Amino acid sequence: MITCEDAKKIKLKCDFCNNNELCSYHQTYGEGSTYSGVFVQDRIFFGDNNELENGLMIPFGCHSKYFKHYLEKLISFSHN
């Protein structure tokens, strides 16, 4: 997990810092759906060379709370 202090170093914007000093985010959509969570990071490798120095540290969100609004069921996406 990314702390608020670490977020500053990688120029990641925290919406707020929780009691554990973790970088948290919150998103609200126009129809009323919301989600929130904390930022985490993992090392991503490209190609066949999986040596540690060749990976990139990529931050991403880990949702912990989600509120679905009723309009969400009207639109869906499919891989088919």
Steps between C-alpha positions, in 0.01 A plus 500: 500500500613855431540734795423871473871578524587255219219644286667842510826349373333349193263798449185298570201706619330367814141610561564450872730315738333252733604412856766259373652781289405317180431693180125469437272602214130558447311528169139604440324467164222723372229236542592454867729194506806536720808300585795548729812317608875528546782516250737205472788427263652198336795430275402437136732319259500517120646232278701199613743673736347482849799630692403743775685800356308464169153535649300820539322586825142588401252653748132406473185516711368222718125554559374433850156665483260519206147634475303411187237738378192356331591650158813287482292203377392691189846502341735205481807404300590160366808334351280310249 
